[in-house]
Amino acid sequence: MAIGFGPTASQRLSHVGLVVAPRRRARWWLGAAVVAAACASGIAGGFLWRESAIPPAQPPAASPAEVRALRDQVEQGRLALRLSDARSRELEHQIDTLNQQLAESQEQLTFFRKSREGRR
């Protein structure tokens, strides 16, 4: 029987090839890892370059007249808030007084009803 490297009749019949040395494993994952690392470093470098190339945005400077007008508006708002707080406290005080007077009136009414019933 001849053992050759070409396909022979016995190999065709058994579907088994002669293995002299183990096959080298495919190293495709190594290439994929190198490509992924290159892409990641490129993206990171791009972000770093972009951050250093673009200056941060600065808000436009307001003129002193605008600043003064805004401060006046803020002060007027604070005064209006204080005034509304004072009004609400005064209204709460008036409501408490009216509730107290109502309670007293109800007590008097109850007293008069009981005294009227007592006379009958």
C-alpha positions in Angstrom: 0.0 0.0 0.0 1.4 3.3 -1.0 1.4 6.2 1.5 1.6 9.3 -0.5 0.5 12.9 0.1 -1.8 12.9 -2.9 -5.3 11.4 -2.8 -5.1 7.7 -3.1 -7.8 5.1 -3.4 -7.6 4.0 0.2 -7.9 7.6 1.4 -10.9 8.2 -0.8 -12.5 5.1 0.6 -11.9 5.8 4.3 -12.2 9.6 4.0 -9.3 9.9 6.4 -6.2 11.8 5.5 -2.7 11.3 6.8 -1.7 13.8 9.4 2.0 14.2 9.7 2.1 17.4 11.7 -0.7 19.3 13.5 -2.2 22.2 11.6 -1.4 25.6 12.7 -4.2 27.3 14.5 -5.8 30.2 12.8 -4.6 33.5 14.4 -7.5 35.7 13.0 -8.4 36.8 16.5 -5.0 38.4 16.9 -5.5 40.5 13.8 -9.0 41.5 15.0 -7.6 42.5 18.3 -4.9 44.7 16.6 -7.5 46.3 14.4 -9.8 47.0 17.4 -6.9 48.5 19.4 -6.0 50.7 16.5 -9.5 51.9 16.1 -9.9 52.6 19.8 -6.6 54.6 19.9 -7.7 56.6 16.9 -11.0 57.5 18.4 -9.4 58.5 21.7 -6.8 60.5 19.9 -9.5 62.3 17.9 -11.4 63.2 21.0 -8.3 64.5 22.7 -7.3 66.5 19.7 -10.8 67.9 19.3 -10.9 69.0 23.0 -7.6 70.8 22.7 -8.3 72.4 19.3 -11.7 74.0 20.2 -11.5 76.7 22.8 -14.3 76.7 25.4 -17.2 78.9 24.7 -17.3 82.1 26.7 -20.6 83.8 27.5 -20.9 87.3 26.0 -20.0 90.1 28.3 -22.9 92.2 29.4 -22.7 95.9 29.5 -22.8 97.7 32.8 -26.2 99.2 31.9 -27.7 95.8 31.4 -26.2 94.5 34.6 -27.6 97.5 36.5 -31.1 97.0 34.9 -31.0 93.3 35.8 -30.0 94.1 39.4 -32.8 96.6 39.7 -35.3 94.0 38.4 -34.0 91.5 41.0 -34.3 94.0 43.8 -37.9 94.9 42.7 -38.7 91.2 42.6 -37.4 90.7 46.2 -39.4 93.7 47.4 -42.5 92.3 45.8 -41.9 89.0 47.4 -41.5 90.6 50.8 -44.6 92.6 50.3 -46.6 89.5 49.3 -45.3 87.6 52.4 -46.4 90.5 54.6 -49.8 90.6 53.0 -50.2 86.8 53.4 -49.3 87.0 57.1 -51.8 89.9 57.7 -54.5 87.9 55.9 -53.8 84.8 58.0 -54.0 87.0 61.1 -57.4 88.4 60.0 -58.7 84.9 59.2 -57.6 83.7 62.7 -59.4 86.7 64.2 -62.6 86.0 62.2 -62.5 82.3 63.1 -62.2 83.3 66.8 -65.2 85.7 66.5 -67.2 83.0 64.7 -66.5 80.5 67.5 -67.6 83.1 70.1 -70.8 83.9 68.2 -71.6 80.2 67.9 -71.1 79.9 71.7 -73.5 82.8 72.3 -76.0 81.4 69.9 -75.9 78.1 71.7 -76.3 79.8 75.0 -79.3 81.8 73.8 -81.0 78.7 72.4 -80.5 76.8 75.6 -81.8 79.7 77.7 -84.9 80.0 75.4 -85.6 76.3 75.7 -85.2 76.6 79.5 -88.0 79.2 79.7 -90.5 77.1 77.9 
